[in-house]
Amino acid sequence: MNIISQFVLGAAIGSLIGAKKLGNKAVLFGGLCSLIAFLDVPLSLLFETSTAVFINGGITHSIIFCLLAAPILGWIMHKFVGNACSVVFCSLIACGSMLAHCFADVFGMRGVGLFEPFTHRRFALSVLSDFDIVGMLPLVVAFIVSLILKENRHKAMISWFGMFLCVVYVAFAFLNKLSVQSQFEQKLDEQSLRYSRTEVFPVSGSLFMWNCIAQDRDGFWMCYQSNLSKNDFEMNLVLRNDYYLFEMENSPSINRMESYTKYYYSVEPKSDNVVIFNDLRFGRVGLNIGDSFKSSYTIDFSNKDEVVVSPLKRNK
């Protein structure tokens, strides 16, 4: 989820827990605490790409981090509000807001390391895109209204209502995904296309457009699909071409990139000892088969002792 969505989500949690005692201070404190997890963004800049993709959504999104950071943030908040509430109560607001951020990101595509540092496993339901405008709208409205309302108990009430609408929306999105995936598999069967696994990923900015992927022995069958459109998007096969990586298949950097993409990737040559590594989950820039993929990296193994992974910069 994007920074605006996470701020208003944290603000809603702060309002639910502490608005009756602290008013707008609880709303704003909850929103700010929710943003703490974004510390992984500048932190990831200190590492090379194949490690950075796991730093992002890693330790600052873990349950243990939330539990350890909450008392510190609660103590800071207590210094501002004085005797209005205890350190424990402020810590509860901080912990609730940070945990809400972590579990909300589980509904995204990139994955979240909830149990870092004990395991690097990423949890991702791939239900919501990073920029789901409709999904965050109820929380944005609830945030604005809660700041305007004078009665503290009304602030909590409007936050409850905003959270309720948000939960209904996420539930609908999850059921919608299951429906689209079922339709996609039916389409594959009708065309007698072989596949070992399928998954559908939301297209950024839309709940009703999905990037559908089915893994075949040679690669991936892909197409866009919408349950609100009669447009029959063409199915195309994207060859995996992982033989370009066979020479460096034991490289930790390449293994991390493969794991990060959930093994939904394709490789294409760029030059001698340099290949383009496409993350298929995010789909293409446009709706046409020839369009480039949104998320791609270059892998340079000119130096056999050090594989260099970096984000691909395409010419505009």
KALINQUI-V48980 format. One line per field, one symbol per residue. ss: DSSP state (A for helix, B for strand, O for the rest). phi: phi as a letter, one per 40 degrees, with the letter a starting at -180 (. if undefined). psi: psi as a letter, one per 20 degrees, with the letter a starting at -180 (. if undefined). A space follows every 10 residues. Layout:
ss = ???
phi = ???
psi = ???
//
This chain:
ss = OOAAAAAAAA AAAAAAAAAA AAOAAAAAAA AAAAAAAAAA AAAAOOOOAA AAAAAOOOAA AOAAAAAAAA AAAAAAAAAA AAAAOOAAAA AAAAAAAAAA AAAAAOOOOO OBOOOOOOOO OOBOOOOOOO OOAAAAAAAA AAAAAAAAOO OAAAAAAAAA AAAAAAAAAA AAAAAAAAAA AAAAAAAAAA OOOOOOBBBB BBOOOOOOBB BBBBBOOOBB BBBBBBOOOO OOOOOBBBBO OAAAAAAAOO OAAAAAAAAA OOOOBBBBBB BOOBBBBBBB BBBBOOOOOO OOBBBBBBBB OOOOOOOBBB BOOOOO
phi = .cccdccccc cccccccbcc cbgccccccc cccccdcccc ccccccbcdc ccccccgccc bccccccccd cccccccccc cgccaccccc cccccccccc ccccccccbc gbccbcccac cbbacfbbcc bcccccddcc cccccccccc cccccccccd cccccccccc cccccccccc cccccccccc cfccababab bccdgacbbb cbbbcbccib cbacabcbbc cccccbcbcc fcccbdcbcc cdcccccccc cfgcabbbcb adgbbbbccc ccgccbcccc ccccbbbbbb bccccacbba ccbccc
psi = qrhgghghgh hgghghgjhh hichhhghgg ghhhihhjih ghhhiiqrgh hhhhgojdhi jqghgghhhg hghhgghhhh icjhrrhggh hggggggghg gghhihiahh qpmhkqjhqj ppppilhqrh mngghighhg ghgghhhhqh phhhghghhg gghghggggg gghghgghgg hghghhhghh jlpqqhqqqq pqppjpijpq opppprhicp pqqqppjiqi pnqppqpopg kiiiihhkij phghhghghh jkknqqqqqg apjprpopoi hjarhajqhi qqqhoqqpoo khohiopppq ppoqp.
//
